[in-house]
């Protein structure tokens, strides 16, 4: 079964440096993710966000908590 945008959500960060730090943490933990431009329907000053599978949300939030600041999360689709 092919993934659709509804299967993903994005973490939105206040700056590129926060997004890159989060990406580094996820990569080190072996979490599947993708750094993407912030979709047009989502407002952000940063310009980039991290896309993850919805099912990974609890683990990703726990991994980032206290290490990286994020502004919010939004469904991709």
N, C-alpha and C positions, 0 to 999 in steps of 0.2 A: 504494500500500500504506500502510495506516495505522500510525502508530507505537504501540507498546505500552510499558508501564512497563519491560519488559525491554530496551528500546532506550536507556534512560537510566541514569545514575548520578548520585549527589549528592556534592558536596564539603561536608564538615562543618567548621565553624569554632568556635573557642573563645569567640567573642563576636559580637554583632551588628555591631560596628564592623569586625571582620575580614571578615565576609560582605559588608558594604556596600563596603568597599575592593576586594574581589575583583570584585564586580559592576561597579564603576566601570572596573576594568582590562579586564574582558571586553567591556564595552560599547564602550570606546575602541578595542579591537582588532577590533570587528565580529564577535565570537563569539556565536552564538545561545545563550541561556541563560534561566533563569527563577529568580527568588528565590522559594522556597516554604517553608512550615512544615516542620520536620523530621518525617518520617513516624513514626508510632507505633512501628513495629518497629525504629527506630533511636534510640539514646539520645544525647542531646546537651544540654549546658547552655545552648547558644546559643538554640535555638528556631527558627532559620531556616537554610536551606542553599541551595546553588546547584545547580540541576538542569541537566545538560548531556547531550548525546547521547554514548553510549559511545565512538563513533568519535573524538570530540573530546578524549578524556582526555589523550593525550600532549601535545598542544599547549597545553591549559589548564594542566596541571601545570607545563610549561616556562614559561608566561607568569606564573604565580603564584609560582614558585620564587624565593626571596630577597626577595619583595615583600610577601607575605601569608602568615601562618601558618594552616595548616589542620590539623585533628585527624585527618582520614582521609577515605576515600571509601567509598561503599557503593552496591550496586546498588539501584535504586528498586523493581524488581519482585521 
